[in-house]
Amino acid sequence: MASTATKVVLIGCGIVVLAIVVIIAAGGFFVRSKIHEYTQGASDSSKKTEQLSKDYPFTPPANGVITEKQLQRFLAVRKQVYAVYKRYESDFKKLENQKPDLSVVTKGWSFIKDVRNEQANALTAQKMSPEEYQYIVDAVYKTWMAAGTKDAMHNQSFNDLAQKELKESIEKIDQQLRDPKTPEPARKALQKTRDEMQSQLKNLPENSVVKQMDSTLESIPKENLALFKKYEKEIKEYSMGGLEFAGM
């Protein structure tokens, strides 16, 4: 189950809906003023990012390759936003085990508003549209997932790995079938399992799921793998859990 703090971050601008419920329950000028303060801040950052989209239109590269200059600008944005994130980090962690009361909502307003504003300022400084920024966010995570998968499979393809495991399983069954001590009921069950595995092995090259997984891995540009490896320290240093899901 997601923590309260994560819920606050994921809600983003939708937190206003929760605030309305609080108004009905508690009322008061303080709550109403906080809503106005948050929505005004959200509106200001939205205007900035909308203008950035117009000033610096972005078209994803056909080959999916991220240039080193792009990544450096992206990391500059992350570094600037991270400075604000760190200011709230202790409060952010405290919220994890709290129930969603007024204080949680109020802290959520302040946190999201300030981070969004800082992100807009950082994007402006780097002359980067939110579309380009998000494209790089997606590329970073897809590349790291692919790199981790490749390492776990020792750079084998899904097809090769599945083929190897099926062959090994069939050989183990064959050993049991050759054993004269294997009872007849078990022998029949083993033979049925072997036939099914043999069929899977035969049809493996046409298996749509395996082909799709291999295709996804192969689609990750090798240039990105090498570049992100070079900047691995900075990418990890400015990682901010939860903010990616809120578009930050």
Backbone as CSV, one residue per row, in Angstrom:
resi,resn,N_x,N_y,N_z,CA_x,CA_y,CA_z,C_x,C_y,C_z
1,MET,0.838,-1.196,0.000,0.000,0.000,0.000,0.868,1.238,0.000
2,ALA,0.554,2.221,-0.838,1.363,3.426,-0.931,1.291,4.198,0.371
3,SER,2.404,4.832,0.785,2.425,5.620,1.995,1.631,6.893,1.806
4,THR,1.278,7.549,2.915,0.537,8.808,2.838,1.334,9.852,2.085
5,ALA,2.633,9.901,2.373,3.467,10.896,1.698,3.470,10.681,0.204
6,THR,3.561,9.406,-0.206,3.561,9.104,-1.638,2.241,9.517,-2.262
7,LYS,1.146,9.260,-1.524,-0.162,9.642,-2.046,-0.235,11.143,-2.271
8,VAL,0.314,11.905,-1.323,0.279,13.360,-1.454,1.014,13.806,-2.693
9,VAL,2.196,13.203,-2.936,2.983,13.575,-4.112,2.283,13.161,-5.394
10,LEU,1.758,11.935,-5.419,1.138,11.424,-6.635,-0.104,12.216,-7.012
11,ILE,-0.803,12.739,-6.008,-2.029,13.467,-6.303,-1.732,14.746,-7.077
12,GLY,-0.616,15.415,-6.735,-0.250,16.632,-7.448,-1.339,17.679,-7.346
13,CYS,-1.692,18.251,-8.500,-2.710,19.291,-8.503,-4.054,18.774,-8.015
14,GLY,-4.271,17.476,-8.107,-5.526,16.907,-7.658,-5.716,16.975,-6.161
15,ILE,-4.703,17.438,-5.450,-4.817,17.575,-4.004,-5.870,18.602,-3.640
16,VAL,-6.182,19.505,-4.576,-7.220,20.500,-4.343,-8.542,19.822,-4.015
17,VAL,-8.804,18.681,-4.638,-10.045,17.940,-4.385,-10.111,17.522,-2.928
18,LEU,-8.993,17.025,-2.393,-8.942,16.637,-0.995,-9.146,17.855,-0.104
19,ALA,-8.590,18.981,-0.522,-8.722,20.204,0.265,-10.179,20.635,0.379
20,ILE,-10.957,20.444,-0.684,-12.367,20.811,-0.661,-13.104,20.030,0.417
21,VAL,-12.756,18.742,0.552,-13.366,17.917,1.594,-13.033,18.477,2.966
22,VAL,-11.778,18.924,3.126,-11.352,19.491,4.408,-12.131,20.757,4.714
23,ILE,-12.405,21.567,3.673,-13.160,22.808,3.864,-14.542,22.508,4.407
24,ILE,-15.190,21.548,3.777,-16.549,21.195,4.182,-16.560,20.730,5.627
25,ALA,-15.527,19.985,6.019,-15.485,19.429,7.368,-15.070,20.465,8.402
26,ALA,-14.094,21.306,8.055,-13.524,22.224,9.041,-13.902,23.677,8.807
27,GLY,-13.973,24.097,7.547,-14.289,25.494,7.242,-13.162,26.402,7.696
28,GLY,-13.380,27.733,7.586,-12.414,28.681,8.120,-11.609,29.380,7.058
29,PHE,-11.209,30.581,7.385,-10.462,31.418,6.451,-9.098,30.842,6.152
30,PHE,-8.455,30.213,7.160,-7.107,29.682,6.977,-7.059,28.656,5.856
31,VAL,-7.990,27.720,5.899,-8.012,26.671,4.879,-8.275,27.268,3.514
32,ARG,-9.241,28.192,3.436,-9.573,28.796,2.133,-8.389,29.567,1.571
33,SER,-7.665,30.257,2.436,-6.511,31.031,1.967,-5.397,30.120,1.472
34,LYS,-5.236,28.950,2.137,-4.211,28.005,1.716,-4.528,27.424,0.342
35,ILE,-5.788,27.165,0.094,-6.192,26.651,-1.220,-5.875,27.677,-2.294
36,HIS,-6.195,28.919,-2.019,-5.924,29.975,-2.993,-4.418,30.095,-3.233
37,GLU,-3.643,30.001,-2.139,-2.186,30.101,-2.248,-1.623,28.980,-3.106
38,TYR,-2.103,27.750,-2.889,-1.601,26.606,-3.652,-1.988,26.699,-5.116
39,THR,-3.276,26.962,-5.370,-3.737,27.003,-6.755,-3.086,28.138,-7.514
40,GLN,-2.806,29.249,-6.841,-2.135,30.374,-7.501,-0.713,29.971,-7.880
41,GLY,-0.026,29.284,-6.953,1.334,28.840,-7.241,1.366,27.829,-8.361
42,ALA,0.406,26.902,-8.351,0.326,25.891,-9.403,0.063,26.544,-10.745
43,SER,-0.785,27.582,-10.730,-1.116,28.295,-11.967,0.107,28.998,-12.531
44,ASP,0.904,29.628,-11.641,2.104,30.345,-12.085,3.100,29.398,-12.748
45,SER,3.354,28.233,-12.124,4.315,27.285,-12.691,3.779,26.694,-13.991
46,SER,2.455,26.499,-14.079,1.857,25.972,-15.308,2.042,26.939,-16.463
47,LYS,1.883,28.225,-16.177,2.069,29.240,-17.218,3.502,29.221,-17.735
48,LYS,4.453,29.052,-16.815,5.860,29.025,-17.207,6.152,27.818,-18.107
49,THR,5.660,26.646,-17.702,5.935,25.447,-18.488,5.212,25.471,-19.841
50,GLU,4.032,26.072,-19.876,3.319,26.208,-21.151,4.110,27.095,-22.107
51,GLN,4.711,28.149,-21.566,5.513,29.044,-22.398,6.789,28.350,-22.878
52,LEU,7.364,27.506,-22.001,8.567,26.762,-22.383,8.273,25.812,-23.541
53,SER,7.094,25.227,-23.539,6.704,24.324,-24.630,6.635,25.081,-25.949
54,LYS,6.211,26.333,-25.888,6.124,27.163,-27.094,7.502,27.652,-27.529
55,ASP,8.314,28.053,-26.553,9.623,28.627,-26.869,10.649,27.575,-27.317
56,TYR,10.538,26.369,-26.746,11.521,25.326,-27.049,10.812,24.021,-27.427
57,PRO,10.118,24.022,-28.553,9.387,22.809,-28.971,10.346,21.628,-29.132
58,PHE,9.882,20.476,-28.721,10.736,19.284,-28.729,10.125,18.173,-29.566
59,THR,10.947,17.599,-30.430,10.549,16.437,-31.221,11.454,15.275,-30.830
60,PRO,10.890,14.191,-30.325,11.722,13.047,-29.921,12.584,12.555,-31.080
61,PRO,13.850,12.237,-30.822,14.733,11.745,-31.884,14.262,10.392,-32.410
62,ALA,14.330,10.220,-33.708,13.867,8.968,-34.326,14.657,7.765,-33.830
63,ASN,15.936,7.965,-33.523,16.785,6.847,-33.078,16.778,6.668,-31.559
64,GLY,16.090,7.563,-30.850,15.982,7.438,-29.401,17.230,7.784,-28.621
65,VAL,18.257,8.299,-29.305,19.534,8.581,-28.651,19.500,9.929,-27.922
66,ILE,19.946,9.919,-26.653,20.072,11.140,-25.847,21.509,11.634,-25.975
67,THR,21.686,12.904,-26.311,23.037,13.440,-26.437,23.596,13.774,-25.052
68,GLU,24.911,13.871,-24.981,25.543,14.185,-23.702,25.140,15.577,-23.226
69,LYS,25.025,16.523,-24.152,24.611,17.880,-23.791,23.201,17.877,-23.209
70,GLN,22.310,17.102,-23.805,20.950,16.988,-23.287,20.953,16.454,-21.860
71,LEU,21.718,15.405,-21.639,21.753,14.796,-20.315,22.337,15.759,-19.291
72,GLN,23.341,16.519,-19.682,23.938,17.498,-18.771,22.927,18.572,-18.385
73,ARG,22.148,19.041,-19.356,21.106,20.037,-19.062,20.031,19.435,-18.165
74,PHE,19.660,18.199,-18.440,18.673,17.491,-17.625,19.151,17.375,-16.176
75,LEU,20.420,16.987,-16.002,20.972,16.837,-14.664,21.066,18.181,-13.944
76,ALA,21.272,19.259,-14.691,21.300,20.600,-14.092,19.920,20.943,-13.527
77,VAL,18.871,20.560,-14.256,17.506,20.767,-13.774,17.270,19.944,-12.513
78,ARG,17.663,18.679,-12.561,17.469,17.796,-11.415,18.204,18.313,-10.175
79,LYS,19.408,18.811,-10.386,20.201,19.314,-9.274,19.518,20.506,-8.615
80,GLN,18.977,21.415,-9.439,18.310,22.605,-8.911,17.034,22.234,-8.153
81,VAL,16.278,21.304,-8.694,15.038,20.864,-8.037,15.371,20.083,-6.763
82,TYR,16.452,19.321,-6.808,16.850,18.499,-5.667,17.144,19.350,-4.435
83,ALA,17.671,20.556,-4.664,17.971,21.456,-3.552,16.694,21.789,-2.772
84,VAL,15.579,21.980,-3.485,14.300,22.256,-2.831,13.763,20.987,-2.180
85,TYR,13.870,19.884,-2.893,13.422,18.586,-2.381,14.085,18.267,-1.041
86,LYS,15.386,18.541,-0.927,16.122,18.247,0.296,15.604,19.063,1.478
87,ARG,15.140,20.280,1.216,14.616,21.126,2.292,13.391,20.489,2.936
88,TYR,12.636,19.747,2.136,11.400,19.151,2.629,11.553,17.668,2.977
89,GLU,12.730,17.117,2.739,12.888,15.670,2.847,12.524,15.130,4.234
90,SER,12.965,15.808,5.294,12.671,15.316,6.639,11.169,15.342,6.920
91,ASP,10.493,16.438,6.521,9.040,16.512,6.697,8.341,15.471,5.835
92,PHE,8.872,15.291,4.628,8.300,14.332,3.695,8.309,12.931,4.304
93,LYS,9.397,12.568,4.953,9.512,11.249,5.564,8.592,11.114,6.775
94,LYS,8.429,12.224,7.522,7.559,12.188,8.696,6.106,11.922,8.309
95,LEU,5.730,12.362,7.122,4.344,12.214,6.681,3.976,10.776,6.342
96,GLU,4.970,9.932,6.157,4.712,8.577,5.660,3.781,7.770,6.548
97,ASN,3.889,7.986,7.868,3.074,7.193,8.786,1.932,7.992,9.410
98,GLN,1.631,9.162,8.830,0.549,9.976,9.348,-0.708,9.784,8.529
99,LYS,-1.850,10.034,9.174,-3.119,9.991,8.462,-3.299,11.297,7.708
100,PRO,-4.064,11.278,6.587,-4.220,12.478,5.760,-5.099,13.544,6.423
101,ASP,-4.547,14.260,7.452,-5.288,15.329,8.103,-4.899,16.673,7.504
102,LEU,-5.345,17.749,8.121,-5.113,19.090,7.584,-3.631,19.427,7.471
103,SER,-2.823,19.010,8.471,-1.398,19.327,8.435,-0.706,18.646,7.263
104,VAL,-1.129,17.406,6.968,-0.561,16.673,5.828,-0.884,17.400,4.541
105,VAL,-2.151,17.814,4.396,-2.572,18.526,3.190,-1.809,19.827,3.028
106,THR,-1.669,20.575,4.142,-0.972,21.870,4.096,0.481,21.706,3.695
107,LYS,1.158,20.704,4.276,2.562,20.458,3.926,2.674,19.993,2.475
108,GLY,1.686,19.229,2.044,1.681,18.778,0.658,1.563,19.942,-0.304
109,TRP,0.702,20.914,0.040,0.566,22.112,-0.797,1.913,22.801,-0.968
110,SER,2.563,23.065,0.176,3.810,23.815,0.161,4.892,23.068,-0.607
111,PHE,4.990,21.777,-0.351,6.016,20.955,-0.991,5.860,20.942,-2.510
112,ILE,4.663,20.612,-2.973,4.438,20.478,-4.409,4.562,21.824,-5.112
113,LYS,3.996,22.862,-4.496,4.057,24.187,-5.114,5.502,24.638,-5.294
114,ASP,6.309,24.517,-4.241,7.695,24.982,-4.307,8.521,24.159,-5.294
115,VAL,8.311,22.837,-5.294,9.077,21.980,-6.212,8.685,22.267,-7.659
116,ARG,7.390,22.431,-7.916,6.942,22.725,-9.284,7.493,24.063,-9.764
117,ASN,7.471,25.059,-8.885,8.000,26.370,-9.260,9.498,26.296,-9.546
118,GLU,10.210,25.550,-8.700,11.656,25.427,-8.906,11.962,24.671,-10.185
119,GLN,11.151,23.669,-10.487,11.350,22.935,-11.730,11.142,23.844,-12.936
120,ALA,10.102,24.676,-12.882,9.839,25.612,-13.981,11.007,26.578,-14.148
121,ASN,11.558,27.061,-13.026,12.699,27.976,-13.083,13.933,27.275,-13.664
122,ALA,14.136,26.035,-13.242,15.297,25.278,-13.721,15.182,24.975,-15.214
123,LEU,13.992,24.622,-15.667,13.783,24.367,-17.094,14.028,25.624,-17.909
124,THR,13.596,26.760,-17.369,13.814,28.042,-18.051,15.301,28.323,-18.183
125,ALA,16.043,28.080,-17.106,17.489,28.328,-17.117,18.201,27.453,-18.138
126,GLN,17.704,26.240,-18.343,18.330,25.296,-19.269,17.702,25.325,-20.663
127,LYS,16.722,26.217,-20.852,16.024,26.330,-22.141,15.506,24.961,-22.592
128,MET,14.812,24.324,-21.667,14.308,22.976,-21.906,12.799,22.933,-21.700
129,SER,12.104,22.364,-22.653,10.652,22.238,-22.530,10.321,21.086,-21.588
130,PRO,9.135,21.105,-20.977,8.742,19.974,-20.123,8.657,18.672,-20.907
131,GLU,8.369,18.760,-22.201,8.294,17.554,-23.035,9.674,16.915,-23.202
132,GLU,10.695,17.736,-23.407,12.053,17.203,-23.536,12.515,16.612,-22.208
133,TYR,12.209,17.304,-21.124,12.578,16.824,-19.793,11.952,15.460,-19.507
134,GLN,10.658,15.335,-19.770,9.962,14.084,-19.497,10.466,12.961,-20.391
135,TYR,10.826,13.311,-21.623,11.363,12.310,-22.543,12.656,11.723,-21.975
136,ILE,13.498,12.585,-21.415,14.765,12.116,-20.852,14.517,11.309,-19.584
137,VAL,13.543,11.733,-18.755,13.177,10.957,-17.566,12.813,9.526,-17.977
138,ASP,11.946,9.408,-18.986,11.517,8.090,-19.464,12.697,7.288,-20.001
139,ALA,13.571,7.967,-20.756,14.726,7.280,-21.339,15.665,6.756,-20.262
140,VAL,15.861,7.558,-19.220,16.748,7.143,-18.119,16.219,5.880,-17.451
141,TYR,14.927,5.879,-17.140,14.376,4.732,-16.423,14.290,3.488,-17.305
142,LYS,13.938,3.660,-18.557,13.890,2.511,-19.466,15.284,1.925,-19.651
143,THR,16.275,2.803,-19.743,17.642,2.346,-19.954,18.175,1.607,-18.733
144,TRP,17.906,2.135,-17.538,18.383,1.479,-16.331,17.718,0.123,-16.138
145,MET,16.419,0.053,-16.465,15.721,-1.227,-16.360,16.301,-2.238,-17.332
146,ALA,16.587,-1.781,-18.542,17.166,-2.660,-19.556,18.556,-3.118,-19.137
147,ALA,19.337,-2.183,-18.603,20.696,-2.518,-18.175,20.666,-3.543,-17.049
148,GLY,19.754,-3.353,-16.092,19.632,-4.296,-14.987,19.198,-5.667,-15.461
149,THR,18.287,-5.702,-16.428,17.807,-6.971,-16.974,18.917,-7.695,-17.719
150,LYS,19.664,-6.947,-18.509,20.771,-7.541,-19.260,21.818,-8.132,-18.315
151,ASP,22.107,-7.398,-17.238,23.086,-7.896,-16.261,22.589,-9.167,-15.596
152,ALA,21.303,-9.158,-15.215,20.733,-10.327,-14.539,20.737,-11.559,-15.436
153,MET,20.581,-11.334,-16.740,20.554,-12.451,-17.679,21.919,-12.705,-18.316
154,HIS,22.933,-12.002,-17.798,24.298,-12.161,-18.315,24.345,-11.926,-19.827
155,ASN,23.626,-10.882,-20.247,23.596,-10.438,-21.645,23.024,-11.477,-22.614
156,GLN,22.276,-12.444,-22.080,21.578,-13.379,-22.960,20.228,-12.775,-23.354
157,SER,19.683,-13.265,-24.451,18.340,-12.824,-24.836,17.321,-13.657,-24.065
158,PHE,16.081,-13.162,-24.016,15.025,-13.934,-23.368,14.845,-15.279,-24.083
159,ASN,14.967,-15.255,-25.400,14.815,-16.474,-26.183,15.895,-17.490,-25.814
160,ASP,17.146,-17.027,-25.746,18.250,-17.926,-25.395,18.087,-18.495,-23.987
161,LEU,17.683,-17.624,-23.064,17.536,-18.049,-21.679,16.403,-19.063,-21.535
162,ALA,15.271,-18.785,-22.186,14.128,-19.702,-22.123,14.478,-21.047,-22.762
163,GLN,15.194,-20.972,-23.878,15.598,-22.198,-24.575,16.511,-23.050,-23.698
164,LYS,17.457,-22.392,-23.041,18.395,-23.104,-22.172,17.666,-23.778,-21.008
165,GLU,16.746,-23.046,-20.380,16.035,-23.588,-19.223,15.105,-24.739,-19.630
166,LEU,14.464,-24.629,-20.781,13.593,-25.707,-21.248,14.396,-26.977,-21.543
167,LYS,15.539,-26.788,-22.192,16.380,-27.943,-22.501,16.880,-28.624,-21.232
168,GLU,17.257,-27.814,-20.246,17.739,-28.386,-18.987,16.619,-29.142,-18.266
169,SER,15.412,-28.583,-18.315,14.268,-29.238,-17.662,13.907,-30.550,-18.356
170,ILE,13.968,-30.544,-19.676,13.679,-31.764,-20.437,14.702,-32.849,-20.138
171,GLU,15.961,-32.441,-20.023,17.016,-33.413,-19.717,16.808,-34.037,-18.337
172,LYS,16.372,-33.246,-17.370,16.122,-33.782,-16.025,14.970,-34.787,-16.046
173,ILE,13.950,-34.460,-16.841,12.825,-35.395,-16.974,13.281,-36.679,-17.651
174,ASP,14.131,-36.544,-18.669,14.638,-37.730,-19.369,15.418,-38.646,-18.430
175,GLN,16.153,-38.044,-17.502,16.902,-38.842,-16.536,15.960,-39.666,-15.666
176,GLN,14.838,-39.053,-15.282,13.858,-39.776,-14.463,13.152,-40.859,-15.278
177,LEU,12.919,-40.563,-16.566,12.265,-41.558,-17.420,13.174,-42.754,-17.682
178,ARG,14.481,-42.501,-17.709,15.431,-43.602,-17.930,15.642,-44.445,-16.674
179,ASP,15.266,-43.902,-15.560,15.451,-44.613,-14.296,14.390,-45.710,-14.171
180,PRO,14.796,-46.966,-14.105,13.827,-48.077,-14.012,13.011,-48.056,-12.718
181,LYS,13.486,-47.312,-11.729,12.779,-47.250,-10.449,11.606,-46.253,-10.471
182,THR,11.506,-45.469,-11.530,10.400,-44.508,-11.612,9.087,-45.255,-11.805
183,PRO,8.111,-45.088,-10.901,6.835,-45.811,-11.020,6.069,-45.402,-12.274
184,GLU,5.239,-46.281,-12.758,4.524,-46.056,-14.007,3.614,-44.827,-13.969
185,PRO,2.852,-44.589,-12.885,2.004,-43.385,-12.852,2.827,-42.104,-12.984
186,ALA,3.974,-42.087,-12.288,4.848,-40.912,-12.358,5.451,-40.784,-13.752
187,ARG,5.770,-41.929,-14.357,6.355,-41.931,-15.695,5.397,-41.294,-16.716
188,LYS,4.107,-41.627,-16.597,3.118,-41.060,-17.518,3.005,-39.546,-17.342
189,ALA,3.015,-39.096,-16.061,2.921,-37.656,-15.783,4.159,-36.919,-16.300
190,LEU,5.313,-37.540,-16.098,6.562,-36.943,-16.572,6.586,-36.859,-18.102
191,GLN,6.109,-37.879,-18.754,6.100,-37.891,-20.214,5.191,-36.789,-20.750
192,LYS,4.054,-36.598,-20.087,3.129,-35.540,-20.500,3.781,-34.165,-20.353
193,THR,4.451,-33.965,-19.221,5.144,-32.696,-18.988,6.246,-32.492,-20.014
194,ARG,6.979,-33.564,-20.313,8.063,-33.470,-21.305,7.527,-33.086,-22.674
195,ASP,6.422,-33.680,-23.068,5.829,-33.368,-24.375,5.423,-31.888,-24.459
196,GLU,4.883,-31.394,-23.359,4.470,-29.992,-23.331,5.682,-29.057,-23.436
197,MET,6.728,-29.398,-22.716,7.959,-28.599,-22.761,8.605,-28.660,-24.146
198,GLN,8.587,-29.816,-24.739,9.164,-29.979,-26.065,8.402,-29.130,-27.078
199,SER,7.095,-29.064,-26.913,6.272,-28.236,-27.792,6.596,-26.759,-27.603
200,GLN,6.769,-26.358,-26.342,7.125,-24.964,-26.049,8.474,-24.610,-26.671
201,LEU,9.417,-25.548,-26.556,10.753,-25.328,-27.110,10.692,-25.166,-28.632
202,LYS,9.900,-26.001,-29.274,9.760,-25.953,-30.726,9.150,-24.631,-31.188
203,ASN,8.171,-24.139,-30.414,7.450,-22.919,-30.806,8.052,-21.638,-30.234
204,LEU,9.140,-21.786,-29.476,9.750,-20.631,-28.815,10.110,-19.485,-29.763
205,PRO,10.689,-19.772,-30.941,11.049,-18.657,-31.846,9.857,-17.805,-32.272
206,GLU,8.649,-18.372,-32.195,7.446,-17.639,-32.596,6.631,-17.148,-31.402
207,ASN,7.151,-17.343,-30.200,6.441,-16.918,-29.002,6.382,-15.392,-28.963
208,SER,5.179,-14.836,-29.023,5.007,-13.386,-29.133,5.504,-12.642,-27.895
209,VAL,5.310,-13.230,-26.718,5.739,-12.566,-25.479,7.258,-12.475,-25.432
210,VAL,7.926,-13.590,-25.728,9.390,-13.607,-25.711,9.944,-12.659,-26.779
211,LYS,9.350,-12.677,-27.952,9.807,-11.795,-29.033,9.656,-10.330,-28.644
212,GLN,8.542,-9.996,-27.966,8.307,-8.620,-27.551,9.319,-8.180,-26.501
213,MET,9.626,-9.050,-25.545,10.596,-8.720,-24.509,11.983,-8.508,-25.101
214,ASP,12.372,-9.379,-26.023,13.676,-9.206,-26.669,13.713,-7.945,-27.515
215,SER,12.598,-7.664,-28.184,12.516,-6.467,-29.018,12.654,-5.207,-28.181
216,THR,12.032,-5.220,-26.996,12.105,-4.065,-26.099,13.537,-3.830,-25.639
217,LEU,14.220,-4.903,-25.278,15.610,-4.768,-24.842,16.501,-4.251,-25.968
218,GLU,16.277,-4.779,-27.162,17.104,-4.393,-28.303,16.842,-2.954,-28.740
219,SER,15.666,-2.427,-28.372,15.309,-1.075,-28.799,16.035,0.007,-27.998
220,ILE,16.643,-0.367,-26.877,17.374,0.605,-26.063,18.699,0.926,-26.752
221,PRO,18.899,2.199,-27.146,20.145,2.550,-27.840,21.383,2.246,-27.001
222,LYS,22.359,1.642,-27.622,23.608,1.344,-26.918,24.300,2.632,-26.472
223,GLU,24.081,3.710,-27.251,24.670,5.006,-26.889,24.142,5.482,-25.532
224,ASN,22.835,5.250,-25.302,22.239,5.657,-24.023,22.792,4.834,-22.867
225,LEU,22.962,3.542,-23.104,23.516,2.674,-22.069,24.895,3.166,-21.639
226,ALA,25.727,3.512,-22.613,27.082,3.971,-22.315,27.068,5.349,-21.652
227,LEU,26.218,6.251,-22.164,26.168,7.615,-21.633,25.656,7.632,-20.196
228,PHE,24.579,6.899,-19.936,24.005,6.909,-18.595,24.930,6.217,-17.594
229,LYS,25.698,5.258,-18.080,26.693,4.613,-17.222,27.762,5.625,-16.811
230,LYS,28.135,6.483,-17.747,29.140,7.511,-17.485,28.667,8.486,-16.414
231,TYR,27.366,8.789,-16.427,26.802,9.756,-15.469,25.983,9.059,-14.372
232,GLU,26.303,7.817,-14.120,25.543,7.028,-13.150,25.500,7.694,-11.774
233,LYS,26.613,8.214,-11.316,26.684,8.829,-9.994,25.716,9.997,-9.870
234,GLU,25.724,10.902,-10.863,24.854,12.074,-10.816,23.382,11.695,-10.944
235,ILE,23.100,10.724,-11.801,21.709,10.289,-11.987,21.151,9.750,-10.681
236,LYS,21.929,8.952,-9.979,21.483,8.385,-8.710,21.421,9.454,-7.622
237,GLU,22.386,10.365,-7.639,22.454,11.402,-6.596,21.216,12.287,-6.597
238,TYR,20.720,12.611,-7.798,19.575,13.517,-7.897,18.259,12.770,-8.140
239,SER,18.240,11.519,-7.741,16.999,10.756,-7.822,16.075,11.193,-6.696
240,MET,14.814,11.456,-7.019,13.858,11.932,-6.018,12.609,11.067,-6.081
241,GLY,12.569,10.072,-5.213,11.478,9.120,-5.218,10.104,9.754,-5.154
242,GLY,9.226,9.358,-6.071,7.852,9.864,-6.081,7.625,11.008,-7.035
243,LEU,8.634,11.874,-7.196,8.431,13.059,-8.019,8.290,12.730,-9.495
244,GLU,8.918,11.633,-9.945,8.815,11.268,-11.356,7.360,11.011,-11.728
245,PHE,6.588,10.415,-10.804,5.212,10.090,-11.089,4.326,11.344,-11.129
246,ALA,4.834,12.436,-10.563,4.099,13.692,-10.604,4.606,14.570,-11.734
247,GLY,5.398,13.994,-12.658,5.913,14.747,-13.788,7.107,15.594,-13.464
248,MET,7.827,15.257,-12.379,8.968,16.075,-11.960,10.239,15.232,-11.854
